[in-house]
């Protein structure tokens, strides 16, 4: 839902700018967006992996102490 709203806002902005006669290089915009998405996905993956590893280590240490 959230991503659909963002894509709708982006599409409305591009359509509005093109109807105002502004020169827009869509390939440059999409290239910058793809770079940003890649950085965001990579960062989220690293943070998730660190968090999952930390939780797994804490769980493992608790199980060792209990036995």
C-alpha positions in Angstrom: 0.0 0.0 0.0 2.7 2.4 1.0 4.8 1.7 -2.1 1.7 2.1 -4.3 1.1 5.6 -2.8 4.8 6.6 -3.5 4.6 5.4 -7.1 1.4 7.2 -7.6 2.9 10.4 -6.2 5.9 10.0 -8.4 3.8 9.4 -11.5 1.7 12.5 -10.7 4.8 14.6 -10.3 6.3 13.4 -13.6 3.0 13.9 -15.4 2.6 17.4 -13.9 6.1 18.4 -14.8 5.7 17.2 -18.3 2.4 19.0 -18.7 4.1 22.2 -17.6 6.6 21.8 -20.4 9.6 21.1 -18.2 12.4 19.2 -19.9 12.8 16.0 -17.8 15.3 13.3 -18.5 13.4 10.3 -17.3 16.3 7.9 -17.8 18.4 10.0 -15.4 15.6 10.0 -12.8 15.1 6.3 -13.1 18.8 5.6 -12.9 19.1 7.7 -9.7 16.0 5.9 -8.3 17.5 2.5 -9.0 20.8 3.4 -7.4 18.9 4.6 -4.3 16.8 1.5 -4.2 19.9 -0.7 -4.4 21.6 1.2 -1.6 18.4 1.0 0.5 17.9 -2.8 -0.1 21.6 -3.4 0.6 21.5 -1.4 3.9 18.3 -3.1 5.0 19.8 -6.5 4.3 22.9 -5.8 6.3 20.9 -4.4 9.2 18.6 -7.5 9.1 21.5 -9.9 9.0 23.2 -8.2 12.0 20.0 -8.2 14.0 19.2 -11.8 13.2 22.7 -12.9 14.1 22.5 -11.0 17.4 19.2 -12.5 18.3 20.4 -15.9 17.4 23.5 -15.5 19.5 21.5 -14.3 22.5 19.1 -17.3 22.1 22.0 -19.7 21.8 23.7 -18.4 24.9 20.4 -18.6 26.9 19.9 -22.2 25.8 23.4 -23.2 26.8 23.0 -21.6 30.3 19.7 -23.4 30.8 21.1 -26.9 30.1 
